[in-house]
Amino acid sequence: MSDTLAKLESTIAARRHADPSTSYVAKLNARGVGKIAQKVGEEATETVIAALSGDREELVGEAADLLFHLMVLLGARDVPLGDVLAELDRREGLSGIAEKAARKAD
């Protein structure tokens, strides 16, 4: 599963500085982090709507859009997907409630 995300991360990195007229990734990056973050928010909202509608196929599509745009945002901020995966690994086995409480204590 992570091989797909690794390939996507490489593709996004390769297209980041391409010609914005030929690459959606380059176009987003040319518009700046604010625009990319806005797209992540839009895709997150669409994912929530799809989840509430009960349409599985729509949810799958919107979740893919959300992951894609999140990875574009991570790339624009020079945050490797590996760092996010390492954080998830760090949290493995922790209760979500305990993990949130630990963040508030810091």
Secondary structure, DSSP 8 states (H G I E B T S, - for coil): -HHHHHHHHHHHHHHTTS-TTT-HHHHHHHH-HHHHHHHHHHHHHHHHHHHHHT-HHHHHHHHHHHHHHHHHHHHHTT--HHHHHHHHHHHTTS-HHHHHHHHHH-
